[in-house]
């Protein structure tokens, strides 16, 4: 067996010894075969290296001599038909290469996501439970780097959707909201300092949830009135936790006010738009979007167009129009020319953004006929393919 650092681990390696956390929890059992998910799990638990079985080179490979260099084949003049085939073969190879590169990029982003997640988890728990100083500049740098590794908004949101799981942790949600806030800030053409403040508003908005008992916070199904009243206190706890820190006041206000709504229907204070912090209004949108695209014990994750429809159905008056309209328009725009599955089982391609409802664009079916979903009351986008 040999010790291998986390960054050197590869799919297919075999775990040689049980991998344990400092607290005695078994992360991976001896004999497990590593894959992308198990390597990300190691990263999340801050496991720096593990023991793996050494790979023996097959004897026949060891004994085999290097083959003699083949003699050059005589030149052949390709016919016109054969020449015509070459570009097609090359094109197919390029397509395969692009798919491989895309898969590798997605895997790399997911691993980066978990590594940043581990830093957030350690930092939050250290601060809330043990009084360890919260290194806010470090956390900001980590999120900035992860954001910068996504070259397009499509890459960013695909990463966020792919990293969701049932019972998403406070830390994963906080990271995702930070990334969404930063992207919305870019769509709003905010300057660098504002982007950084928005990012921290999103990252720290739910830190108060660490003060809520886990059995209540992670309860499957609907809260009782008493439980919901307790969970709502996370906004007050978050504000209290951030109050001593030398950080922008918008970050502290966002922790307290991200559940306020512009029509006064939110909590904890029932504030209206005039009294709610501007940054908190942006966090509110990112918070709801990430929660709805995450899986829950009682429902599957919603696709982006289902989320847009929820915003439209529940009333855009709950959110600041100059933020929510920009956000939804750009989310819908991300998926232009994407393949989607309709609620009647047919697949289609989005060809034009909806003019009446952003959740209902114009799509082209496989037989090349087009449908304006805004005039089809019972037909909606079920998922993005």
N, C-alpha and C positions, 0 to 999 in steps of 0.2 A: 504494500500500500504506500501511498505518498500523499503529502499535504499539498493542496492546491488552493490558491487565493480565489476569492469570490469572482474577480474579474477575469480569471482564466478558466472558469468552469464552462463546460460545454454539454450540450444535449447528448445523452447516451452514456455518460460517465456513471459508474456504479458507486454508491456510497459504501465506504468500508467500515464505518463505525456509526452508531447512533449519534445524531447531531442534536445537542441539547442547548437550551438557553441558560443564562446565568441563574434563572429562577427554577431550573429543573424541568422545564417543559420540553418534550421531544418534538423537534421540528421536522426531522426526517429520520426514518428507520434504516438500519444497516440493510444493504441489499437493494435499496430504492434506486431506480434508474432516473437520472436527472433529466428534466425537460425545462422549458422556459418558465412554467409556472412555479416549479420547485426552486429554481434559481432565484426568482423574484421573491419567493417566500423567505429564503435565506437572507436576502438583502433587507427585507422588511424587519427581520429580527436582529439585524446588525451582526450577522455571523460573517466574520472576515475571511475564514478559510475552513475547509473540511478535509477529512481523509477520504480518498477515493482509491479504488482498486487500480493497480497499474495495468496498462494495456500491453499484452504480449504480441509481438509481431509474428504473424504466421510463419512457420518454418519454411514453407515452400517459397514465400516471398524473400526470406533471408538468403536462401540458397540460390535463388534464381539470378543468373548473370544478366548483366545489362544486354539487351538485344542489340545485334549489329545494326548499324544504320542502314535502312533500306536503300537500295539503288534507286535513283530518280526514275520515275516513270516517264515513258516517252510522251512528248507533248501531243495533246489531242486537240484538234480543232472542233469546237462545239458547234453544233447545228443551231440554226435560228431558234428552233423550238426549245433546245436545251438551254440556250442562253436566256431565254425568257423565263425559265424556271428559277434561275439563280437569285434574282432580286426577291422573289417570293420567299425562298428559303431563308435568306438573310433577314427579311422583314419578320418572319415568324420567330427567328432566333432573337431578334431585338425585342419582340414582344415578351418572350419568355424571360429574357434578361431583365426587362423593366419590372416584371411581376416579382422576380426573385429579389431585386433591389427594393421594391416597395415592401415586401414581406419582411426583409431584413431591417428596413427603416422602422417599420411598425414595432417589431420586436425590441429594437434598440430604444425607442421612445417609451415603451411600456416598462422596460427595465429601469430607465432613468427616472420614470415616474415613481416607481417603488423605492428607489434609493432616496429621492427627495422626501417621500412619505416617511421613511424611517427617521430622517433628521427631524421632521416636524413632530413626530410622535415622541421622540426622546426629549426634544426641547419643551413641548407643551407639558408633558408629564413631570419633567424636572422642575419646571416653574410652578405649576399648580400644586403638585403634591409634596415637593421637597424644598421649595424656595430657591432653586437654582436660578441664577440670573438668565433672563430670556435674551438670547443673542438675536435681536431683531435684524440687524444688518446682514448676518449670515443667512437667516431665513429668506430675506428679500433676494439676496444673491442667488440662492438655490432655485427659487421660483423664476427669477429672470433668466437663468441659464436654461431651465427646462422649456420656458416659453420660446426662447431664441432657437432652440433645437427644432422647433416646428416651423418649417419654411412657409407654410400656407395655413390659412384658417381651417381648411379641410383637414389637414394633418392634425391640427390642434383638437378639433372637435371629434374626429375619429378616435384619437387617443383617449379623450375623456369618456366617450361612450364605451369603448372597449375595456376600460379599466373598472367599470362599474361592476358590482356584485351585490347579491342580496345582503341586506344588513350592512350597507356601506359604513365604514367607520367615520367618526368625527374628522379624522385626519385626512382621509381621502376626499371627503366632501369639502373640507376647508381649502385643500390644495386646488381642487377643481374650481371652486368659486373664485379663488384668487386669480387663476388663469383666465376665467371667463371675464372677470372684471377688467383685467388688463387688456383683453381683446376688445371689449366694448369701449374702453377708454381710447383705444386706437381708432375705432370706427367713429368716435366722437371728436377725433383729432386733438386729443389732450396732449399737453407738453410732457416731457420726461418726468419731471417732479410729480406731476399729477398722476401719471401712470403708476409710479412707484407707490404713492399714497393709496391709490385705488387698490393696488395689488395687496398691500398690507391690510386694508380694510376687509377685503375678501378673505384673506388668510386667517385673520384673528377674529372674525365675526362670531364664530361659534365656540370660542374657547371656554365660555361659561358652562357649556354642556359637560365639561369634566367635573363639575360640581353636582351633577344630577346622578342619582344612583343608576348603575348600569342596567339593573333588572327592570327599571321603569323606562329608561331611555330606549332600550333595545327590545321592548315588549312587542311581540307580533300582534298585529291587529289594532283595533281602535283603543285609544286611551279612555279611561273613565274621566269624569269631570275633575276629580281630585288629582289624578295623574297629569292631566293636561295643564292644570293650574301650576303644578310643580315644574313641569317641563318649560312652561313659559317664563319661569324665573331665570332661565339661562341667559336671557338678555341682560338682566340686572346683575347677575353674577359676573358676566363677561365684562361689563362696564367697570365693576369694582376691581376685577383682576388687572385691568389695563390702566386704571386710574393712576397708580404710582409711577408708571413707565414714562420716560422722556420721549414720547412719540406724538405725532400730529393728533390734534384733538378730533379730527374727522374719523380716525381709526377707533377711538373710544366711543364716539357717538354712533358709529356704525354697529358696534357690538350691541349697544342698547336699542337701536331704532330700526334694525333691518327687517323687523316684522311689522313696523308701522305701515299704513297704507294711505295713499293720498286722499281717499274719501273718508278717512277717520275710522275705518273698520278694523284696523290692526291693533297690536299690543306692543309694549305694556301700558302705554299712556293714551292710546286712541288719538294720536296726533294726525293732523291733516297736512296737505302738501306744504302749506305756508310755514309750518313749524318743524318739518322733518329735514334733517341734514341731507344735502344734495348727494353726498357720497353714499349715505345709507340707502337712498332710493335706487342707486345703481346696484349695490350689493343685494338688495331685495330681489331684483330681476334675476341676477346670476344665481342666487340662492334657490329660487323657485325652479328655474330652468334645470339646474343640476339635480334637484330632488326629483323632479318629474321624469327625467331621463334615466334615473337609477331604478334598479329592480327593487321591489318590496315583497315581503312574504305573502302579501295578498294580491299582488298584480305583477305583470311583466313590465319591463321598462317601456316607456312611451317613446315613439320615434319623434324626431324633431317637428314634423308636421302635425302630429297629434298634440304636442306641447303648444305649438303656435295656436292650434284650434282652441285649446284650453284657455289660453290667455284671451283670445277673442271672445269666447263664450262667457267667461267670468267677468268680463268688463275691463276694458283698458283704463277705465277711470281710476282703478286702484293704483296705477303706476304713473309716474311722471311721463306725459306724452312725448317730450323731447328725447327721452331715453328709451322707452319701450318700443316706440315706432322704429327708431334706428336699429335697435337690437333685432326685432323680429324680421325686418326687411333684409338685414344682412344674413340672418340665419337661413331664411328662405332662399336667398341668393347663393349661398354656399352650395346648394344641391341642384343648381341649374345643370341640365344635361345628365343628371344622375338617373339611374334606373330605380324604379319604385314598384312596390306591390300594392295593388288597389284592394279595397275591401271585398270586391267580388271575385278575387283570385287572379285577375288578369295583371300582367306586368306591363309597364309603360316607361316612357322617358319624359322627364320634365323638359318642356321646350320654352315656356314663358311663365314669368312670375304672375301670380294672381293679382288682378286689379281691384277686385271687390273684397276678396279675402286672401290673405297671404297663405293661409293653410290649404287653399284650393287653387293651385296653379293650372295652367293648360298643359295637358300631357298628350303624348303621341303613343298610340298602341302599336303592337308589333305588326299589325296590318297597315300601318302608316296613317290610319285615321286619327284625328285629333279630338280631344274632349276637353271642354272647359268645365272643370270640376265645380266651379262656383254656381253653375246652373243645374248641377246634379245633386239634389239634396241628400240622397242616400249613399252616394259614392264618395269615399275618402281615401287618402293615402294611409295604408296600414303599416308599411315599413319602407325604409330606404335599403336598397339591395347593394 
